Every structure is written in C-alpha cells, then in structure tokens.
Amino acid sequence: MPGSTEAQQKRAVVRTALMFVLLRGVFAIVCACLSVLADLPGWGRALLGLLAALSLIPIPFTIVVVKERFREIEGGEQNAADQY
C-alpha cells in the first residue's frame, strides 16, 4: 500500500508542476501577443515583452523542485513527519 501512496504523491507533484508551466506559458503568450497586436506606445510594448520573458524564467527551476520532491517522497520524509 505505501507504493500506491508514493505514486499518488508523485502524480500530484507532476500535475501541479505541469499546471504551473501551463499557466506561465499562457501568460507569456498573452503578453507577447498583446505587445505585438495592440496599438501601444513603445514603452508599453517593451513592458509587455519584458513581462512575457520574465514569466518564463521560473519554468526551468520547476524541474529541480520536482526532482527534489521526488527524493523526499522516496525517502519517506513526509511519512516520518506524519507519525509525530
């Protein structure tokens, strides 16, 4: 039974990470499209372009966080903490 709990926890971590990446990507696409399509002054286009680029920065770090969380799940740290 502990294996199924680990699998459920891992699926939840992956699902959460994918949702984070998806939302960041959608935000970046919306900002990029607005900066290109909207009739904005130069500073408005630059600001939206900057927001699009900055919103993509955290995405690679999610891989590191997911790997660390997998190690925690496999190590049973959460299960040990639940016993106290």
PyMOL Python script that loads the backbone (N, CA, C, O; Angstrom):
from pymol import cmd

cmd.read_pdbstr("""\
ATOM      1  N   MET A   1       0.805  -1.203   0.000  1.00  0.00           N
ATOM      2  CA  MET A   1       0.000   0.000   0.000  1.00  0.00           C
ATOM      3  C   MET A   1       0.853   1.274   0.000  1.00  0.00           C
ATOM      4  O   MET A   1       0.443   2.264  -0.607  1.00  0.00           O
ATOM      5  N   PRO A   2       2.030   1.293   0.658  1.00  0.00           N
ATOM      6  CA  PRO A   2       2.834   2.512   0.628  1.00  0.00           C
ATOM      7  C   PRO A   2       3.264   2.897  -0.782  1.00  0.00           C
ATOM      8  O   PRO A   2       3.430   4.082  -1.068  1.00  0.00           O
ATOM      9  N   GLY A   3       3.445   1.930  -1.661  1.00  0.00           N
ATOM     10  CA  GLY A   3       3.833   2.235  -3.029  1.00  0.00           C
ATOM     11  C   GLY A   3       2.773   3.035  -3.755  1.00  0.00           C
ATOM     12  O   GLY A   3       3.089   3.939  -4.529  1.00  0.00           O
ATOM     13  N   SER A   4       1.518   2.706  -3.506  1.00  0.00           N
ATOM     14  CA  SER A   4       0.445   3.442  -4.171  1.00  0.00           C
ATOM     15  C   SER A   4       0.362   4.875  -3.645  1.00  0.00           C
ATOM     16  O   SER A   4       0.026   5.791  -4.397  1.00  0.00           O
ATOM     17  N   THR A   5       0.662   5.074  -2.374  1.00  0.00           N
ATOM     18  CA  THR A   5       0.678   6.423  -1.816  1.00  0.00           C
ATOM     19  C   THR A   5       1.789   7.239  -2.455  1.00  0.00           C
ATOM     20  O   THR A   5       1.596   8.407  -2.792  1.00  0.00           O
ATOM     21  N   GLU A   6       2.962   6.617  -2.621  1.00  0.00           N
ATOM     22  CA  GLU A   6       4.070   7.303  -3.282  1.00  0.00           C
ATOM     23  C   GLU A   6       3.697   7.667  -4.718  1.00  0.00           C
ATOM     24  O   GLU A   6       3.984   8.770  -5.182  1.00  0.00           O
ATOM     25  N   ALA A   7       3.066   6.746  -5.404  1.00  0.00           N
ATOM     26  CA  ALA A   7       2.675   7.004  -6.796  1.00  0.00           C
ATOM     27  C   ALA A   7       1.666   8.143  -6.866  1.00  0.00           C
ATOM     28  O   ALA A   7       1.744   8.990  -7.756  1.00  0.00           O
ATOM     29  N   GLN A   8       0.730   8.167  -5.942  1.00  0.00           N
ATOM     30  CA  GLN A   8      -0.262   9.245  -5.918  1.00  0.00           C
ATOM     31  C   GLN A   8       0.408  10.588  -5.634  1.00  0.00           C
ATOM     32  O   GLN A   8       0.075  11.599  -6.252  1.00  0.00           O
ATOM     33  N   GLN A   9       1.344  10.589  -4.706  1.00  0.00           N
ATOM     34  CA  GLN A   9       2.045  11.826  -4.383  1.00  0.00           C
ATOM     35  C   GLN A   9       2.868  12.311  -5.567  1.00  0.00           C
ATOM     36  O   GLN A   9       2.911  13.509  -5.847  1.00  0.00           O
ATOM     37  N   LYS A  10       3.519  11.388  -6.261  1.00  0.00           N
ATOM     38  CA  LYS A  10       4.325  11.773  -7.422  1.00  0.00           C
ATOM     39  C   LYS A  10       3.447  12.318  -8.546  1.00  0.00           C
ATOM     40  O   LYS A  10       3.799  13.296  -9.205  1.00  0.00           O
ATOM     41  N   ARG A  11       2.291  11.669  -8.757  1.00  0.00           N
ATOM     42  CA  ARG A  11       1.377  12.174  -9.777  1.00  0.00           C
ATOM     43  C   ARG A  11       0.892  13.574  -9.431  1.00  0.00           C
ATOM     44  O   ARG A  11       0.763  14.423 -10.314  1.00  0.00           O
ATOM     45  N   ALA A  12       0.624  13.819  -8.161  1.00  0.00           N
ATOM     46  CA  ALA A  12       0.171  15.141  -7.731  1.00  0.00           C
ATOM     47  C   ALA A  12       1.262  16.194  -7.955  1.00  0.00           C
ATOM     48  O   ALA A  12       0.971  17.321  -8.356  1.00  0.00           O
ATOM     49  N   VAL A  13       2.507  15.821  -7.697  1.00  0.00           N
ATOM     50  CA  VAL A  13       3.620  16.748  -7.914  1.00  0.00           C
ATOM     51  C   VAL A  13       3.752  17.077  -9.395  1.00  0.00           C
ATOM     52  O   VAL A  13       3.908  18.241  -9.763  1.00  0.00           O
ATOM     53  N   VAL A  14       3.691  16.062 -10.238  1.00  0.00           N
ATOM     54  CA  VAL A  14       3.815  16.281 -11.679  1.00  0.00           C
ATOM     55  C   VAL A  14       2.646  17.103 -12.200  1.00  0.00           C
ATOM     56  O   VAL A  14       2.836  18.008 -13.013  1.00  0.00           O
ATOM     57  N   ARG A  15       1.455  16.801 -11.744  1.00  0.00           N
ATOM     58  CA  ARG A  15       0.267  17.543 -12.163  1.00  0.00           C
ATOM     59  C   ARG A  15       0.386  19.013 -11.777  1.00  0.00           C
ATOM     60  O   ARG A  15       0.065  19.894 -12.575  1.00  0.00           O
ATOM     61  N   THR A  16       0.841  19.277 -10.569  1.00  0.00           N
ATOM     62  CA  THR A  16       0.995  20.650 -10.112  1.00  0.00           C
ATOM     63  C   THR A  16       2.054  21.384 -10.921  1.00  0.00           C
ATOM     64  O   THR A  16       1.860  22.539 -11.300  1.00  0.00           O
ATOM     65  N   ALA A  17       3.169  20.718 -11.186  1.00  0.00           N
ATOM     66  CA  ALA A  17       4.238  21.341 -11.966  1.00  0.00           C
ATOM     67  C   ALA A  17       3.779  21.627 -13.389  1.00  0.00           C
ATOM     68  O   ALA A  17       4.088  22.684 -13.938  1.00  0.00           O
ATOM     69  N   LEU A  18       3.050  20.705 -13.984  1.00  0.00           N
ATOM     70  CA  LEU A  18       2.544  20.929 -15.338  1.00  0.00           C
ATOM     71  C   LEU A  18       1.552  22.081 -15.381  1.00  0.00           C
ATOM     72  O   LEU A  18       1.553  22.867 -16.329  1.00  0.00           O
ATOM     73  N   MET A  19       0.717  22.186 -14.375  1.00  0.00           N
ATOM     74  CA  MET A  19      -0.240  23.292 -14.319  1.00  0.00           C
ATOM     75  C   MET A  19       0.501  24.624 -14.177  1.00  0.00           C
ATOM     76  O   MET A  19       0.121  25.612 -14.805  1.00  0.00           O
ATOM     77  N   PHE A  20       1.543  24.655 -13.368  1.00  0.00           N
ATOM     78  CA  PHE A  20       2.351  25.860 -13.199  1.00  0.00           C
ATOM     79  C   PHE A  20       2.977  26.275 -14.525  1.00  0.00           C
ATOM     80  O   PHE A  20       2.919  27.444 -14.909  1.00  0.00           O
ATOM     81  N   VAL A  21       3.581  25.304 -15.227  1.00  0.00           N
ATOM     82  CA  VAL A  21       4.220  25.589 -16.504  1.00  0.00           C
ATOM     83  C   VAL A  21       3.194  26.048 -17.529  1.00  0.00           C
ATOM     84  O   VAL A  21       3.448  26.981 -18.291  1.00  0.00           O
ATOM     85  N   LEU A  22       2.048  25.403 -17.551  1.00  0.00           N
ATOM     86  CA  LEU A  22       0.999  25.771 -18.496  1.00  0.00           C
ATOM     87  C   LEU A  22       0.513  27.198 -18.261  1.00  0.00           C
ATOM     88  O   LEU A  22       0.381  27.973 -19.208  1.00  0.00           O
ATOM     89  N   LEU A  23       0.249  27.545 -17.016  1.00  0.00           N
ATOM     90  CA  LEU A  23      -0.234  28.893 -16.714  1.00  0.00           C
ATOM     91  C   LEU A  23       0.819  29.953 -17.021  1.00  0.00           C
ATOM     92  O   LEU A  23       0.493  31.023 -17.535  1.00  0.00           O
ATOM     93  N   ARG A  24       2.077  29.660 -16.709  1.00  0.00           N
ATOM     94  CA  ARG A  24       3.155  30.600 -17.034  1.00  0.00           C
ATOM     95  C   ARG A  24       3.276  30.774 -18.540  1.00  0.00           C
ATOM     96  O   ARG A  24       3.456  31.888 -19.032  1.00  0.00           O
ATOM     97  N   GLY A  25       3.176  29.673 -19.264  1.00  0.00           N
ATOM     98  CA  GLY A  25       3.267  29.736 -20.716  1.00  0.00           C
ATOM     99  C   GLY A  25       2.128  30.522 -21.332  1.00  0.00           C
ATOM    100  O   GLY A  25       2.344  31.326 -22.239  1.00  0.00           O
ATOM    101  N   VAL A  26       0.924  30.297 -20.849  1.00  0.00           N
ATOM    102  CA  VAL A  26      -0.234  31.035 -21.362  1.00  0.00           C
ATOM    103  C   VAL A  26      -0.082  32.524 -21.082  1.00  0.00           C
ATOM    104  O   VAL A  26      -0.378  33.353 -21.943  1.00  0.00           O
ATOM    105  N   PHE A  27       0.376  32.866 -19.888  1.00  0.00           N
ATOM    106  CA  PHE A  27       0.583  34.274 -19.549  1.00  0.00           C
ATOM    107  C   PHE A  27       1.616  34.902 -20.477  1.00  0.00           C
ATOM    108  O   PHE A  27       1.429  36.023 -20.949  1.00  0.00           O
ATOM    109  N   ALA A  28       2.700  34.184 -20.739  1.00  0.00           N
ATOM    110  CA  ALA A  28       3.751  34.701 -21.620  1.00  0.00           C
ATOM    111  C   ALA A  28       3.216  34.893 -23.036  1.00  0.00           C
ATOM    112  O   ALA A  28       3.522  35.896 -23.682  1.00  0.00           O
ATOM    113  N   ILE A  29       2.427  33.952 -23.521  1.00  0.00           N
ATOM    114  CA  ILE A  29       1.859  34.064 -24.864  1.00  0.00           C
ATOM    115  C   ILE A  29       0.904  35.249 -24.944  1.00  0.00           C
ATOM    116  O   ILE A  29       0.931  36.001 -25.919  1.00  0.00           O
ATOM    117  N   VAL A  30       0.068  35.422 -23.938  1.00  0.00           N
ATOM    118  CA  VAL A  30      -0.872  36.547 -23.931  1.00  0.00           C
ATOM    119  C   VAL A  30      -0.114  37.873 -23.922  1.00  0.00           C
ATOM    120  O   VAL A  30      -0.458  38.788 -24.670  1.00  0.00           O
ATOM    121  N   CYS A  31       0.902  37.980 -23.092  1.00  0.00           N
ATOM    122  CA  CYS A  31       1.691  39.218 -23.039  1.00  0.00           C
ATOM    123  C   CYS A  31       2.397  39.481 -24.367  1.00  0.00           C
ATOM    124  O   CYS A  31       2.421  40.613 -24.852  1.00  0.00           O
ATOM    125  N   ALA A  32       2.969  38.435 -24.949  1.00  0.00           N
ATOM    126  CA  ALA A  32       3.660  38.596 -26.227  1.00  0.00           C
ATOM    127  C   ALA A  32       2.686  39.010 -27.328  1.00  0.00           C
ATOM    128  O   ALA A  32       2.996  39.881 -28.140  1.00  0.00           O
ATOM    129  N   CYS A  33       1.529  38.394 -27.352  1.00  0.00           N
ATOM    130  CA  CYS A  33       0.531  38.750 -28.371  1.00  0.00           C
ATOM    131  C   CYS A  33       0.037  40.174 -28.180  1.00  0.00           C
ATOM    132  O   CYS A  33      -0.129  40.903 -29.158  1.00  0.00           O
ATOM    133  N   LEU A  34      -0.197  40.578 -26.962  1.00  0.00           N
ATOM    134  CA  LEU A  34      -0.643  41.940 -26.711  1.00  0.00           C
ATOM    135  C   LEU A  34       0.425  42.959 -27.104  1.00  0.00           C
ATOM    136  O   LEU A  34       0.109  44.033 -27.616  1.00  0.00           O
ATOM    137  N   SER A  35       1.682  42.616 -26.864  1.00  0.00           N
ATOM    138  CA  SER A  35       2.739  43.560 -27.214  1.00  0.00           C
ATOM    139  C   SER A  35       2.872  43.716 -28.725  1.00  0.00           C
ATOM    140  O   SER A  35       3.287  44.771 -29.204  1.00  0.00           O
ATOM    141  N   VAL A  36       2.524  42.680 -29.475  1.00  0.00           N
ATOM    142  CA  VAL A  36       2.638  42.740 -30.931  1.00  0.00           C
ATOM    143  C   VAL A  36       1.357  43.294 -31.559  1.00  0.00           C
ATOM    144  O   VAL A  36       1.420  44.129 -32.462  1.00  0.00           O
ATOM    145  N   LEU A  37       0.218  42.841 -31.093  1.00  0.00           N
ATOM    146  CA  LEU A  37      -1.047  43.157 -31.757  1.00  0.00           C
ATOM    147  C   LEU A  37      -1.679  44.474 -31.305  1.00  0.00           C
ATOM    148  O   LEU A  37      -2.326  45.153 -32.102  1.00  0.00           O
ATOM    149  N   ALA A  38      -1.500  44.835 -30.050  1.00  0.00           N
ATOM    150  CA  ALA A  38      -2.164  46.039 -29.538  1.00  0.00           C
ATOM    151  C   ALA A  38      -1.435  47.296 -30.023  1.00  0.00           C
ATOM    152  O   ALA A  38      -0.223  47.294 -30.243  1.00  0.00           O
ATOM    153  N   ASP A  39      -2.197  48.341 -30.176  1.00  0.00           N
ATOM    154  CA  ASP A  39      -1.630  49.627 -30.592  1.00  0.00           C
ATOM    155  C   ASP A  39      -1.157  50.358 -29.336  1.00  0.00           C
ATOM    156  O   ASP A  39      -1.884  51.162 -28.753  1.00  0.00           O
ATOM    157  N   LEU A  40       0.061  50.062 -28.943  1.00  0.00           N
ATOM    158  CA  LEU A  40       0.620  50.612 -27.715  1.00  0.00           C
ATOM    159  C   LEU A  40       1.841  51.468 -28.027  1.00  0.00           C
ATOM    160  O   LEU A  40       2.481  51.296 -29.064  1.00  0.00           O
ATOM    161  N   PRO A  41       2.158  52.390 -27.125  1.00  0.00           N
ATOM    162  CA  PRO A  41       3.413  53.129 -27.299  1.00  0.00           C
ATOM    163  C   PRO A  41       4.609  52.189 -27.081  1.00  0.00           C
ATOM    164  O   PRO A  41       4.440  51.062 -26.614  1.00  0.00           O
ATOM    165  N   GLY A  42       5.770  52.641 -27.411  1.00  0.00           N
ATOM    166  CA  GLY A  42       6.978  51.814 -27.320  1.00  0.00           C
ATOM    167  C   GLY A  42       7.227  51.261 -25.932  1.00  0.00           C
ATOM    168  O   GLY A  42       7.618  50.103 -25.786  1.00  0.00           O
ATOM    169  N   TRP A  43       7.003  52.085 -24.899  1.00  0.00           N
ATOM    170  CA  TRP A  43       7.255  51.605 -23.543  1.00  0.00           C
ATOM    171  C   TRP A  43       6.260  50.518 -23.151  1.00  0.00           C
ATOM    172  O   TRP A  43       6.601  49.616 -22.385  1.00  0.00           O
ATOM    173  N   GLY A  44       5.031  50.592 -23.667  1.00  0.00           N
ATOM    174  CA  GLY A  44       4.026  49.561 -23.374  1.00  0.00           C
ATOM    175  C   GLY A  44       4.391  48.232 -24.012  1.00  0.00           C
ATOM    176  O   GLY A  44       4.245  47.173 -23.402  1.00  0.00           O
ATOM    177  N   ARG A  45       4.870  48.303 -25.251  1.00  0.00           N
ATOM    178  CA  ARG A  45       5.316  47.075 -25.915  1.00  0.00           C
ATOM    179  C   ARG A  45       6.506  46.463 -25.194  1.00  0.00           C
ATOM    180  O   ARG A  45       6.582  45.249 -25.008  1.00  0.00           O
ATOM    181  N   ALA A  46       7.437  47.329 -24.790  1.00  0.00           N
ATOM    182  CA  ALA A  46       8.623  46.841 -24.083  1.00  0.00           C
ATOM    183  C   ALA A  46       8.241  46.212 -22.745  1.00  0.00           C
ATOM    184  O   ALA A  46       8.783  45.177 -22.357  1.00  0.00           O
ATOM    185  N   LEU A  47       7.311  46.843 -22.053  1.00  0.00           N
ATOM    186  CA  LEU A  47       6.883  46.315 -20.754  1.00  0.00           C
ATOM    187  C   LEU A  47       6.215  44.955 -20.906  1.00  0.00           C
ATOM    188  O   LEU A  47       6.501  44.035 -20.140  1.00  0.00           O
ATOM    189  N   LEU A  48       5.330  44.822 -21.883  1.00  0.00           N
ATOM    190  CA  LEU A  48       4.675  43.528 -22.094  1.00  0.00           C
ATOM    191  C   LEU A  48       5.667  42.467 -22.563  1.00  0.00           C
ATOM    192  O   LEU A  48       5.561  41.308 -22.164  1.00  0.00           O
ATOM    193  N   GLY A  49       6.613  42.841 -23.389  1.00  0.00           N
ATOM    194  CA  GLY A  49       7.653  41.903 -23.806  1.00  0.00           C
ATOM    195  C   GLY A  49       8.504  41.457 -22.636  1.00  0.00           C
ATOM    196  O   GLY A  49       8.852  40.282 -22.520  1.00  0.00           O
ATOM    197  N   LEU A  50       8.838  42.408 -21.764  1.00  0.00           N
ATOM    198  CA  LEU A  50       9.607  42.075 -20.567  1.00  0.00           C
ATOM    199  C   LEU A  50       8.821  41.147 -19.648  1.00  0.00           C
ATOM    200  O   LEU A  50       9.378  40.189 -19.112  1.00  0.00           O
ATOM    201  N   LEU A  51       7.540  41.421 -19.463  1.00  0.00           N
ATOM    202  CA  LEU A  51       6.699  40.550 -18.640  1.00  0.00           C
ATOM    203  C   LEU A  51       6.625  39.142 -19.222  1.00  0.00           C
ATOM    204  O   LEU A  51       6.653  38.158 -18.483  1.00  0.00           O
ATOM    205  N   ALA A  52       6.530  39.049 -20.539  1.00  0.00           N
ATOM    206  CA  ALA A  52       6.489  37.734 -21.181  1.00  0.00           C
ATOM    207  C   ALA A  52       7.780  36.978 -20.927  1.00  0.00           C
ATOM    208  O   ALA A  52       7.754  35.792 -20.598  1.00  0.00           O
ATOM    209  N   ALA A  53       8.903  37.655 -21.076  1.00  0.00           N
ATOM    210  CA  ALA A  53      10.197  36.994 -20.869  1.00  0.00           C
ATOM    211  C   ALA A  53      10.408  36.620 -19.398  1.00  0.00           C
ATOM    212  O   ALA A  53      10.868  35.520 -19.091  1.00  0.00           O
ATOM    213  N   LEU A  54      10.072  37.533 -18.504  1.00  0.00           N
ATOM    214  CA  LEU A  54      10.278  37.272 -17.074  1.00  0.00           C
ATOM    215  C   LEU A  54       9.368  36.165 -16.549  1.00  0.00           C
ATOM    216  O   LEU A  54       9.726  35.461 -15.605  1.00  0.00           O
ATOM    217  N   SER A  55       8.206  36.011 -17.152  1.00  0.00           N
ATOM    218  CA  SER A  55       7.297  34.971 -16.674  1.00  0.00           C
ATOM    219  C   SER A  55       7.795  33.574 -17.021  1.00  0.00           C
ATOM    220  O   SER A  55       7.353  32.594 -16.422  1.00  0.00           O
ATOM    221  N   LEU A  56       8.709  33.474 -17.981  1.00  0.00           N
ATOM    222  CA  LEU A  56       9.244  32.166 -18.370  1.00  0.00           C
ATOM    223  C   LEU A  56      10.461  31.750 -17.554  1.00  0.00           C
ATOM    224  O   LEU A  56      10.859  30.586 -17.601  1.00  0.00           O
ATOM    225  N   ILE A  57      11.051  32.662 -16.815  1.00  0.00           N
ATOM    226  CA  ILE A  57      12.267  32.353 -16.049  1.00  0.00           C
ATOM    227  C   ILE A  57      12.067  31.243 -15.018  1.00  0.00           C
ATOM    228  O   ILE A  57      12.939  30.379 -14.915  1.00  0.00           O
ATOM    229  N   PRO A  58      10.977  31.209 -14.248  1.00  0.00           N
ATOM    230  CA  PRO A  58      10.839  30.162 -13.222  1.00  0.00           C
ATOM    231  C   PRO A  58      10.603  28.747 -13.761  1.00  0.00           C
ATOM    232  O   PRO A  58      10.726  27.779 -13.011  1.00  0.00           O
ATOM    233  N   ILE A  59      10.269  28.613 -15.033  1.00  0.00           N
ATOM    234  CA  ILE A  59       9.905  27.300 -15.566  1.00  0.00           C
ATOM    235  C   ILE A  59      11.035  26.268 -15.437  1.00  0.00           C
ATOM    236  O   ILE A  59      10.766  25.155 -14.984  1.00  0.00           O
ATOM    237  N   PRO A  60      12.276  26.576 -15.808  1.00  0.00           N
ATOM    238  CA  PRO A  60      13.322  25.554 -15.659  1.00  0.00           C
ATOM    239  C   PRO A  60      13.557  25.124 -14.204  1.00  0.00           C
ATOM    240  O   PRO A  60      13.962  23.991 -13.946  1.00  0.00           O
ATOM    241  N   PHE A  61      13.304  26.019 -13.275  1.00  0.00           N
ATOM    242  CA  PHE A  61      13.510  25.686 -11.869  1.00  0.00           C
ATOM    243  C   PHE A  61      12.482  24.689 -11.351  1.00  0.00           C
ATOM    244  O   PHE A  61      12.713  24.033 -10.335  1.00  0.00           O
ATOM    245  N   THR A  62      11.353  24.568 -12.036  1.00  0.00           N
ATOM    246  CA  THR A  62      10.351  23.594 -11.614  1.00  0.00           C
ATOM    247  C   THR A  62      10.886  22.165 -11.733  1.00  0.00           C
ATOM    248  O   THR A  62      10.507  21.291 -10.954  1.00  0.00           O
ATOM    249  N   ILE A  63      11.758  21.934 -12.701  1.00  0.00           N
ATOM    250  CA  ILE A  63      12.354  20.599 -12.853  1.00  0.00           C
ATOM    251  C   ILE A  63      13.171  20.262 -11.615  1.00  0.00           C
ATOM    252  O   ILE A  63      13.102  19.142 -11.108  1.00  0.00           O
ATOM    253  N   VAL A  64      13.934  21.215 -11.133  1.00  0.00           N
ATOM    254  CA  VAL A  64      14.744  20.997  -9.928  1.00  0.00           C
ATOM    255  C   VAL A  64      13.844  20.730  -8.731  1.00  0.00           C
ATOM    256  O   VAL A  64      14.124  19.842  -7.926  1.00  0.00           O
ATOM    257  N   VAL A  65      12.774  21.488  -8.613  1.00  0.00           N
ATOM    258  CA  VAL A  65      11.858  21.324  -7.485  1.00  0.00           C
ATOM    259  C   VAL A  65      11.162  19.962  -7.541  1.00  0.00           C
ATOM    260  O   VAL A  65      10.993  19.306  -6.513  1.00  0.00           O
ATOM    261  N   VAL A  66      10.759  19.539  -8.743  1.00  0.00           N
ATOM    262  CA  VAL A  66      10.096  18.242  -8.882  1.00  0.00           C
ATOM    263  C   VAL A  66      11.062  17.116  -8.513  1.00  0.00           C
ATOM    264  O   VAL A  66      10.675  16.176  -7.818  1.00  0.00           O
ATOM    265  N   LYS A  67      12.302  17.199  -8.965  1.00  0.00           N
ATOM    266  CA  LYS A  67      13.292  16.169  -8.616  1.00  0.00           C
ATOM    267  C   LYS A  67      13.511  16.103  -7.108  1.00  0.00           C
ATOM    268  O   LYS A  67      13.596  15.016  -6.537  1.00  0.00           O
ATOM    269  N   GLU A  68      13.604  17.258  -6.467  1.00  0.00           N
ATOM    270  CA  GLU A  68      13.799  17.293  -5.015  1.00  0.00           C
ATOM    271  C   GLU A  68      12.588  16.704  -4.299  1.00  0.00           C
ATOM    272  O   GLU A  68      12.737  15.961  -3.329  1.00  0.00           O
ATOM    273  N   ARG A  69      11.413  17.029  -4.768  1.00  0.00           N
ATOM    274  CA  ARG A  69      10.191  16.491  -4.142  1.00  0.00           C
ATOM    275  C   ARG A  69      10.103  14.985  -4.313  1.00  0.00           C
ATOM    276  O   ARG A  69       9.659  14.283  -3.405  1.00  0.00           O
ATOM    277  N   PHE A  70      10.528  14.473  -5.485  1.00  0.00           N
ATOM    278  CA  PHE A  70      10.550  13.023  -5.696  1.00  0.00           C
ATOM    279  C   PHE A  70      11.492  12.354  -4.700  1.00  0.00           C
ATOM    280  O   PHE A  70      11.178  11.294  -4.160  1.00  0.00           O
ATOM    281  N   ARG A  71      12.658  12.980  -4.456  1.00  0.00           N
ATOM    282  CA  ARG A  71      13.590  12.417  -3.468  1.00  0.00           C
ATOM    283  C   ARG A  71      12.965  12.404  -2.076  1.00  0.00           C
ATOM    284  O   ARG A  71      13.154  11.453  -1.318  1.00  0.00           O
ATOM    285  N   GLU A  72      12.230  13.445  -1.742  1.00  0.00           N
ATOM    286  CA  GLU A  72      11.564  13.491  -0.441  1.00  0.00           C
ATOM    287  C   GLU A  72      10.504  12.400  -0.340  1.00  0.00           C
ATOM    288  O   GLU A  72      10.387  11.746   0.696  1.00  0.00           O
ATOM    289  N   ILE A  73       9.746  12.203  -1.385  1.00  0.00           N
ATOM    290  CA  ILE A  73       8.695  11.185  -1.374  1.00  0.00           C
ATOM    291  C   ILE A  73       9.311   9.798  -1.256  1.00  0.00           C
ATOM    292  O   ILE A  73       8.840   8.971  -0.476  1.00  0.00           O
ATOM    293  N   GLU A  74      10.364   9.542  -2.032  1.00  0.00           N
ATOM    294  CA  GLU A  74      11.010   8.228  -1.988  1.00  0.00           C
ATOM    295  C   GLU A  74      11.708   7.981  -0.662  1.00  0.00           C
ATOM    296  O   GLU A  74      11.795   6.841  -0.206  1.00  0.00           O
ATOM    297  N   GLY A  75      12.205   9.042  -0.041  1.00  0.00           N
ATOM    298  CA  GLY A  75      12.869   8.904   1.250  1.00  0.00           C
ATOM    299  C   GLY A  75      11.900   8.730   2.405  1.00  0.00           C
ATOM    300  O   GLY A  75      12.315   8.372   3.508  1.00  0.00           O
ATOM    301  N   GLY A  76      10.639   8.972   2.179  1.00  0.00           N
ATOM    302  CA  GLY A  76       9.638   8.806   3.221  1.00  0.00           C
ATOM    303  C   GLY A  76       9.647   9.901   4.259  1.00  0.00           C
ATOM    304  O   GLY A  76       9.167   9.697   5.374  1.00  0.00           O
ATOM    305  N   GLU A  77      10.186  11.067   3.918  1.00  0.00           N
ATOM    306  CA  GLU A  77      10.255  12.159   4.894  1.00  0.00           C
ATOM    307  C   GLU A  77       8.873  12.626   5.323  1.00  0.00           C
ATOM    308  O   GLU A  77       8.659  12.938   6.495  1.00  0.00           O
ATOM    309  N   GLN A  78       7.945  12.677   4.399  1.00  0.00           N
ATOM    310  CA  GLN A  78       6.598  13.114   4.742  1.00  0.00           C
ATOM    311  C   GLN A  78       5.921  12.082   5.641  1.00  0.00           C
ATOM    312  O   GLN A  78       5.230  12.446   6.593  1.00  0.00           O
ATOM    313  N   ASN A  79       6.114  10.802   5.346  1.00  0.00           N
ATOM    314  CA  ASN A  79       5.508   9.753   6.166  1.00  0.00           C
ATOM    315  C   ASN A  79       6.081   9.766   7.580  1.00  0.00           C
ATOM    316  O   ASN A  79       5.357   9.554   8.553  1.00  0.00           O
ATOM    317  N   ALA A  80       7.382  10.016   7.687  1.00  0.00           N
ATOM    318  CA  ALA A  80       8.015  10.088   9.010  1.00  0.00           C
ATOM    319  C   ALA A  80       7.485  11.299   9.777  1.00  0.00           C
ATOM    320  O   ALA A  80       7.266  11.217  10.985  1.00  0.00           O
ATOM    321  N   ALA A  81       7.282  12.408   9.096  1.00  0.00           N
ATOM    322  CA  ALA A  81       6.770  13.599   9.764  1.00  0.00           C
ATOM    323  C   ALA A  81       5.317  13.404  10.188  1.00  0.00           C
ATOM    324  O   ALA A  81       4.898  13.946  11.211  1.00  0.00           O
ATOM    325  N   ASP A  82       4.546  12.642   9.422  1.00  0.00           N
ATOM    326  CA  ASP A  82       3.154  12.394   9.767  1.00  0.00           C
ATOM    327  C   ASP A  82       3.011  11.542  11.018  1.00  0.00           C
ATOM    328  O   ASP A  82       1.976  11.597  11.683  1.00  0.00           O
ATOM    329  N   GLN A  83       4.022  10.760  11.349  1.00  0.00           N
ATOM    330  CA  GLN A  83       3.943   9.884  12.522  1.00  0.00           C
ATOM    331  C   GLN A  83       4.042  10.659  13.821  1.00  0.00           C
ATOM    332  O   GLN A  83       3.612  10.167  14.865  1.00  0.00           O
ATOM    333  N   TYR A  84       4.601  11.863  13.779  1.00  0.00           N
ATOM    334  CA  TYR A  84       4.756  12.637  15.020  1.00  0.00           C
ATOM    335  C   TYR A  84       3.571  13.461  15.339  1.00  0.00           C
ATOM    336  O   TYR A  84       3.560  14.162  16.351  1.00  0.00           O
TER     337      TYR A  84
END
""", "prot")
cmd.dss("prot")
cmd.show_as("cartoon", "prot")
cmd.util.cbc("prot")
cmd.orient("prot")
